[in-house]
Amino acid sequence: MKLPKLRIGNLIARIPIIQGGMGVGISLSGLASAVANEGGIGVISGTAVGFREPDFRLHYRASSIKGLKEEIRKAREYSPDGIIGLNLLSAMTNFAELAKAAVEEGIDIIFAGAGLPMRLPEVTKGTDTKAVPIVSSARAAVLICKNWDNKYSVVPDAIVVEGPLAGGHLGYSAKQLDNIDDIDVEDIALDVKKNLVPFEQKYDKHIPVVVAGGIYDGNDIARVLAKGLDGVQMATRFVATDECDADERFKMAYVNAKKEDIIYIQSPVGLVGRAIRNKFLDDVAMGIKKPIRCQYNCLKTCDPKASPYCIADALLNARQGDLDNGFAFAGANVYRIDRIVSVKELINELVESAEAALDEMAKLIESNTV
Ligand SMILES: Cc1cc2nc3c(=O)[nH]c(=O)nc-3n(C[C@H](O)[C@H](O)[C@H](O)COP(=O)(O)O)c2cc1C
């Protein structure tokens, strides 16, 4: 059975796979355009996206806008017909100006995570850019819908529901994560879907629900689709690709990671994150790192006086391959990765195995009904 397409408003992705945005500098134009060229949705990370600009440290905000426009233009050049999105963290101090710059560049979709993007429609309403919040609960999805409906007379164009197996910052408290087995992202996504019905009726539009966090292979994709959900967002697997924008050493940290290396950290962003343990994180845990002087003022939620390190610099160092002075965020399934492949190879494998799994499910249903 052919995989269904993923429709977000007038945008139609040939395959229902979104490559999750990965900061800092892990998913830029290289990865995003490769995914878009294979029929998925490629996503550029907007976090500290101006890091290649010569005056990045001196003029963080201006160089972020410049860097972002450059990445969007490159992605369009490499994938003229593909769907390209931008990922922004609601906690970023320059969220609104980056969103505005992206809309001006004609970005197809803005995905907004790490907080509730209550004001995103101020930038996207009336434009061709789709607005897609990333949430971890039905409560958050409903809050956003009610707020957007009341204030802007719009609702999201899709919703990504991110579960606790995701990489990077998580929308769950340490306490909730103590009982991680009790949290099923697909159940939460179904709950979100149910709660969206009144908004879909009011606006006479379908709001696709996409599942993120721990989706690893074709069976996972088939299971999500068979439940009536619209697609998946995957990130960890896309790191171990030739086209991922991070240094080879970052990718090899994925290939070499073992199950016991995957840990939770308390990030300066104020959220729990999932990462691959290394000496840098061990030093942080032992209190060896000292509070830093902030150069960027990049996050509303970071208190530099209390933070043992600068998360922007740590993630930038890691993406350049300097894992002595940084660390790699990763999803819970990273230990299953054993090689680096091309995006084409990965997507072909995912699509073929998901289609085979859907066929198997259809056969099973048929034999049970005969
Ligand atoms: C290295 C890394 C960096 C990430 N950075 C971001 C980010 O900047 N913004 C965001 O919304 N999500 C971020 N994520 C989450 C992903 O976009 C995605 O939703 C999630 O990791 C999906 O789970 P998976 O990695 O198990 O496929 C990151 C994930 C990874 C692995």
The ligand as an ORCA input file, in Angstrom:
! r2SCAN-3c Opt
* xyz 0 1
  C      20.360     16.981     17.781
  C      18.928     17.390     17.979
  C      18.614     18.738     18.046
  C      17.275     19.132     18.150
  N      16.992     20.472     18.153
  C      15.700     20.878     18.154
  C      15.382     22.256     18.024
  O      16.252     23.116     17.882
  N      14.057     22.599     18.043
  C      13.050     21.674     18.173
  O      11.871     22.033     18.179
  N      13.342     20.353     18.284
  C      14.627     19.947     18.265
  N      14.916     18.609     18.319
  C      13.782     17.636     18.313
  C      13.503     17.127     16.903
  O      13.134     18.150     16.031
  C      12.451     16.001     16.837
  O      11.152     16.464     17.073
  C      12.689     14.839     17.765
  O      14.044     14.632     18.022
  C      12.080     13.600     17.125
  O      12.455     12.445     17.779
  P      13.582     11.463     17.177
  O      14.858     12.200     17.270
  O      13.493     10.275     18.073
  O      13.218     11.147     15.757
  C      16.245     18.166     18.231
  C      16.584     16.813     18.171
  C      17.894     16.414     18.030
  C      18.205     14.954     17.936
*
